[in-house]
């Protein structure tokens, strides 16, 4: 039992981290809470399925085209929708949430429903770990989560684009005086965040079928991890992903899997009451001290 909890708790935590990183990236840089994030996640899954099954394109090329399309989608959302309501937080939330609902319900309207909508695993088979057989797809999810966390750190701290991201996140007015365009960086951050949603979808969705409900669940999980960890904090996302992931795994083992979503909701409620800025967030520290 202990081995099962350790292994599957880590895999579940890896899934949550992958799901939340794109949402956190966009908010941390541009301050935009992208409530269309869950819709972009399922859009990526269905688009890959269309490339693969309807158009007969090679799996790797389908994945590449999905990344390109989601990057462009995120960029266009910022340029043609968010740029018009920039700085109006409620309008940004309403615009992205409404767009997300429209995308998800369009898939339902065009009858993208059923078990046939699924993506193939990268590698068939499983391997024994601590007496449990773990399929290769779940191992790949764990490896990608760890590799991405490391790569993301170096990208943000040592690449030119990453340094521009940090400059905008710290002070967009000062960054503008140094020749960094906040709107351009904001558009790129939303595009990259959308691509990260696509990456999460492509590695996670082979574990089951693609459905519209996936989009709602992903948005809830991403919000839970980011709120508990602290919006804009990459370290917070990793820590919160581990905490929520293991608590969900314990809940599934000792109660029922259907209660797992309540763990995310309860975690959000608890943190918002006790420490609204999250474990590593800075947004409301002054108000909390007062």
matplotlib code that plots the C-alpha trace (Angstrom):
import matplotlib.pyplot as plt

x = [0.0, 2.8, 4.6, 1.4, 0.7, 4.3, 4.4, 0.9, 1.0, 4.1, 2.5, -0.7, 1.4, 3.3, 0.0, -1.1, 2.2, 2.1, -1.5, -0.9, 2.4, 1.0, -1.7, 0.9, 3.3, 0.8, -0.5, 3.0, 4.2, 1.2, -1.1, -3.8, -5.8, -6.5, -9.9, -9.9, -7.0, -9.1, -10.7, -7.2, -6.3, -9.1, -8.7, -5.2, -6.4, -9.1, -6.9, -4.2, -6.9, -8.1, -4.6, -3.9, -7.2, -9.1, -6.1, -3.8, -0.8, 2.1, 1.8, 4.9, 4.0, 0.5, 2.0, 4.2, 1.3, -0.8, 1.9, 2.1, -1.7, -2.1, 0.8, -0.9, -4.3, -2.9, -1.2, -4.4, -6.5, -4.2, -3.9, -7.6, -9.4, -7.3, -5.5, -8.9, -9.7, -6.1, -5.9, -9.6, -9.2, -12.9, -13.2, -10.2, -11.7, -15.1, -13.6, -11.4, -14.0, -16.6, -14.3, -13.4, -17.0, -17.7, -14.8, -15.7, -19.4, -18.7, -16.9, -20.0, -22.3, -20.3, -20.7, -17.1, -18.3, -17.4, -14.7, -13.2, -11.7, -8.5, -4.8, -2.4, 0.2, 3.8, 5.1, 3.1, 3.9, 4.6, 7.4, 7.4, 8.2, 7.9, 5.8, 3.4, 3.2, 3.3, 2.7, 5.3, 3.0, 2.7, 6.5, 6.9, 4.5, 6.7, 9.9, 8.6, 7.3, 10.7, 12.6, 10.3, 10.6, 14.4, 14.4, 11.8, 14.1, 17.0, 14.8, 13.5, 16.8, 19.3, 17.5, 16.8, 13.1, 13.0, 14.8, 12.3, 9.5, 11.0, 11.5, 7.8, 6.7, 8.6, 7.9, 6.3, 6.8, 10.5, 10.8, 9.1, 11.7, 14.3, 12.7, 10.7, 7.2, 4.8, 2.0, 4.4, 5.7, 2.2, 1.1, 4.1, 3.4, -0.2, 1.0, 3.6, 1.1, -1.3, 1.5, 2.2, -1.5, -1.1, 2.0, 0.1, -2.9, -0.7, 1.1, -1.9, -4.9, -3.5, -4.5, -8.2, -10.6, -10.9, -14.1, -15.4, -15.6, -11.7, -11.6, -13.6, -11.6, -8.3, -9.3, -10.3, -7.0, -4.9, -6.6, -6.3, -2.6, -1.8, -3.9, -2.5, 1.1, 0.7, -0.2, 2.9, 5.2, 6.8, 8.1, 4.7, 3.2, 5.6, 5.0, 1.2, 1.2, 3.0, 0.7, -2.6, -1.4, -0.6, -3.7, -5.8, -4.1, -4.7, -8.3, -8.7, -7.1, -9.0, -12.3, -13.3, -11.7, -14.7, -13.8, -10.5, -11.9, -13.2, -9.6, -8.8, -11.8, -11.3, -7.6, -8.6, -11.2, -8.8, -5.9, -8.1, -9.4, -6.1, -3.5, -5.0, -1.6, -0.9, 2.1, 4.7, 2.6, 3.1, -0.1, -1.9, 0.8, 0.3, -3.5, -2.8, -0.4, -2.9]
y = [0.0, 2.4, 1.8, 2.3, 5.7, 6.8, 5.9, 7.0, 10.1, 11.2, 10.6, 12.4, 15.3, 15.4, 15.6, 18.5, 20.4, 19.9, 21.1, 24.2, 25.5, 27.1, 28.9, 30.1, 31.2, 33.5, 35.0, 35.4, 37.4, 39.3, 39.2, 37.6, 34.8, 32.8, 31.1, 29.6, 27.4, 24.2, 24.8, 25.1, 21.9, 19.9, 21.9, 20.5, 16.9, 17.0, 18.8, 16.2, 13.5, 15.2, 15.5, 11.9, 10.1, 12.4, 13.7, 10.7, 12.7, 11.1, 11.2, 13.2, 15.7, 15.9, 16.8, 19.5, 21.0, 21.1, 23.0, 25.5, 25.9, 26.4, 28.9, 30.9, 30.6, 32.0, 34.8, 35.7, 35.6, 38.2, 40.4, 40.5, 40.0, 40.6, 43.7, 45.5, 44.9, 44.9, 46.1, 45.4, 42.2, 41.3, 41.9, 39.7, 36.9, 37.3, 37.4, 34.3, 32.4, 33.1, 32.2, 28.9, 28.0, 28.7, 26.5, 23.6, 23.7, 23.9, 20.6, 19.2, 20.7, 19.1, 15.7, 15.2, 12.7, 9.1, 6.6, 6.8, 10.2, 9.1, 9.5, 6.6, 6.1, 6.9, 3.4, 0.3, -1.8, -1.4, -1.9, -3.2, -0.6, -1.4, -4.4, -2.3, -2.5, 1.1, 1.7, 3.6, 6.5, 7.4, 7.1, 9.5, 12.0, 11.9, 12.3, 15.1, 17.0, 16.8, 17.7, 20.6, 22.0, 22.1, 23.4, 26.1, 27.4, 27.8, 29.3, 32.0, 32.8, 32.6, 33.1, 36.5, 35.9, 34.6, 37.6, 39.8, 37.8, 38.5, 42.2, 42.6, 40.5, 42.7, 46.2, 46.6, 50.4, 50.2, 47.4, 49.6, 52.3, 49.7, 48.9, 45.8, 46.0, 44.7, 43.8, 41.8, 39.9, 39.4, 38.0, 35.6, 34.6, 33.6, 31.8, 29.8, 29.1, 27.7, 25.6, 24.2, 23.3, 21.4, 19.6, 18.6, 17.4, 15.3, 13.4, 13.1, 12.4, 9.0, 7.7, 8.0, 9.5, 13.2, 14.8, 18.3, 17.6, 17.3, 21.0, 22.0, 19.6, 20.9, 24.5, 23.6, 21.7, 24.5, 27.1, 24.9, 24.4, 28.0, 29.4, 27.1, 27.6, 31.3, 32.8, 33.6, 31.4, 28.4, 27.0, 27.3, 25.4, 22.5, 22.3, 22.7, 20.1, 17.6, 18.3, 18.2, 15.3, 13.1, 14.1, 13.2, 9.8, 9.1, 10.1, 7.8, 4.9, 5.2, 6.6, 6.9, 8.4, 10.6, 12.6, 13.7, 16.8, 17.9, 17.9, 20.6, 22.6, 22.3, 23.2, 26.4, 27.4, 26.7, 28.7, 31.6, 31.8, 31.4, 32.9, 34.4, 35.0, 31.2, 29.4, 31.4, 34.2, 37.9, 39.5, 40.1, 40.1, 43.8, 43.2, 40.1, 41.9, 44.7]
z = [0.0, 0.9, -2.4, -4.3, -2.6, -3.1, -6.8, -7.8, -5.6, -7.4, -10.8, -9.8, -8.5, -11.8, -13.7, -11.5, -11.9, -15.7, -15.8, -13.7, -15.1, -18.2, -16.2, -13.7, -16.4, -18.0, -14.7, -13.3, -16.3, -17.6, -14.6, -16.8, -15.3, -18.4, -17.7, -21.2, -20.1, -19.7, -23.1, -24.7, -23.0, -24.6, -27.9, -28.0, -27.4, -30.1, -32.6, -32.2, -32.7, -35.8, -37.3, -36.4, -37.3, -39.7, -41.7, -41.3, -40.2, -38.4, -34.6, -34.0, -36.7, -35.3, -31.9, -33.5, -35.5, -32.3, -30.5, -33.3, -33.4, -29.7, -29.6, -32.3, -30.6, -27.3, -29.2, -31.1, -27.9, -26.3, -29.4, -30.4, -27.1, -24.0, -25.4, -25.6, -21.9, -20.6, -17.0, -16.3, -14.2, -14.1, -17.9, -18.5, -16.5, -18.1, -21.6, -21.2, -19.3, -22.0, -24.7, -23.0, -22.6, -26.2, -27.3, -25.1, -25.9, -29.6, -29.4, -27.6, -30.3, -33.1, -31.3, -30.1, -27.6, -27.1, -26.3, -29.8, -29.0, -27.4, -28.1, -28.3, -25.6, -26.5, -25.5, -24.7, -21.7, -18.0, -15.5, -11.9, -9.2, -5.5, -6.4, -8.6, -12.3, -13.7, -17.3, -19.4, -20.1, -16.4, -16.1, -19.0, -17.3, -14.2, -16.2, -18.3, -15.2, -13.5, -16.8, -17.5, -14.0, -14.4, -18.0, -17.1, -14.3, -16.6, -19.4, -17.0, -15.4, -18.3, -21.7, -23.2, -23.4, -19.9, -18.5, -20.4, -18.7, -15.3, -16.0, -17.0, -14.0, -11.6, -13.1, -16.5, -16.5, -15.9, -18.4, -21.0, -20.5, -21.3, -24.6, -23.5, -24.9, -22.2, -24.7, -26.9, -23.9, -22.6, -25.9, -25.9, -22.3, -23.2, -26.3, -24.3, -21.6, -24.2, -25.6, -22.1, -21.9, -25.1, -23.8, -20.7, -22.8, -25.2, -22.4, -20.0, -22.3, -23.5, -20.0, -20.9, -23.4, -24.5, -23.3, -22.7, -19.0, -19.0, -19.7, -16.6, -14.4, -15.7, -15.0, -11.4, -10.8, -12.3, -10.2, -7.1, -7.5, -8.4, -5.6, -2.9, -4.1, -4.8, -8.1, -10.1, -8.0, -9.8, -6.6, -5.1, -8.1, -7.5, -3.7, -4.0, -6.8, -4.5, -1.5, -3.4, -5.5, -2.5, -0.6, -3.7, -3.9, -0.2, -0.7, -3.7, -1.8, 1.5, 0.2, -3.5, -6.6, -7.2, -4.0, -5.5, -7.1, -3.7, -2.4, -4.9, -4.0, -0.3, -0.6, -2.5, 0.1, 3.0, 1.6, 0.6, 4.2, 6.0, 3.6, 0.4, -1.2, -1.1, 0.3, -1.8, -3.2, -2.7, -4.0, -0.7, 1.9, 2.9, 3.3, 5.4, 7.7, 8.2]

ax = plt.figure().add_subplot(projection="3d")
ax.plot(x, y, z, "-o")
ax.set_aspect("equal")
plt.show()
